[in-house]
Amino acid sequence: QVQLVESGGGLVQAGGALRLSCAVSGGTFSISSIGWYRQAPGKERKLVATISEGDNTNYADSVKGRFTISRDNAKNTVYLQMNRLKSEDTAVYYCSAELFGSTWSRAYWGQGTQVTVSS
């Protein structure tokens, strides 16, 4: 059974940094696109950053220049380095991955990790 396990969230002061990790495990698959989304209280879930199989990256305008996404294909893991954090970055951060096999493809989500930035 495929699992996406996020880690690295927590409480940090504004201007600080955190590094999120998301490890994908369970079964035989390849990872196409993988990335991070976030959902603040009372708001919709929104894209933060994604990285393709070919290492093409896409960022929300609000995080460009502050966040960096990367992936380690050998470990089936994606990282999100978050620098110069702001209070508006406070949200639950979710990892999402597009997985595929020889005859199937599907999107999976992690359970989320809380990031709280105090001002």
N, C-alpha and C positions, 0 to 999 in steps of 0.2 A: 504494500500500500504506500503510495507516494505521500511524503510529508515534507512540508516546508517549515523549518524551524528558525524563527528570528531570534536574535539576541543583540544586546548592546544598548538598549534603551535605558532611560533613566532621567534623573533631574540634573540640570546644569544651569549655570548662570548665563545670562545674556553675554554674548561675545565668546563663549566657550565652544568646545567641540565634543562631538560624539562620533563613534563609528558603529554603524549597524552591520550585522552579518545575517545572511539567510542561507542555510544549508538545505539542499534538496536531496532526499534519500528515498529508497524503497522502489524496487523494480528496475527494469531495464528501459532506459529512455535516453533521448538526447534533448538538450535544452535549446530552444530557439531564442526567443526574446525573454528577458527576465528583468524585473525592476521593482521599484518602490512606489507606493501610493500612500497617501495620508488622509486621515479624516479627523477634522477638528470637531469639538462638540457642537451639535446642531447644524453641521454643514455636510455637504456631499463629499464623498471620497474623490480625491483628485490625484492625478499623476504627479510624481515628484521627479523621477528619472527612470529611464530604461536603457538597456544595453542589448544589442542584437548579437546573434551568433558570430557575426563578423566584427564585433566590437564597435559598431556605430552607436553613439550615445544620443540621447534626447533628454532635455531638461525642461522643467517648468521655468518660466521666466523669473519667477520669484526666488529661485535657488541658484540660478546661473552665476558662476564665479565664486560660489560659497560651498556647494556640494559637489562631490565627485563620486561617480559610480564606477565600479570595476568588477570583474568576474574572474574566478579561478576555475577553469573548466575541469581541471584534474580533481578538484574537490567539490564540484557541483555547487559552488558557493558564489554569492554575489555580495558585494560590500557597498556601503554608502558612507563615505566620509563627509561629515557635516561640520563645517567650520563657521565661525562668526555667527553663531546661532542667535536668533531673535525670538522674542516672545511669540510672535505670530507663527513660528515653526512648531509650536506646541500642538501635538496631535498624536493619534495612534497611527503608527507606520506599519503598513502591510507590504509583505513581499508577494509578488505574483510572478509565475513562470508559465511560459507556453512550452509544454513538453510534447514530444512526438516519438512514435515508434514507426515500424514499417508500414502499419496500416491504420494508425490512429494519431490524433493530436487533440490536446486538451489543455485548458488553462486551469492552473491550481493557485490557491491562495493560502498564505499562512494565517495564523491566528492574530497576529499583530503584536507590536511592542510599543509601549507608551514612551513618548518623549515629551518632557516638560521643561520649558525654558523659563526661568524666573528673571524678572526684570529688576 
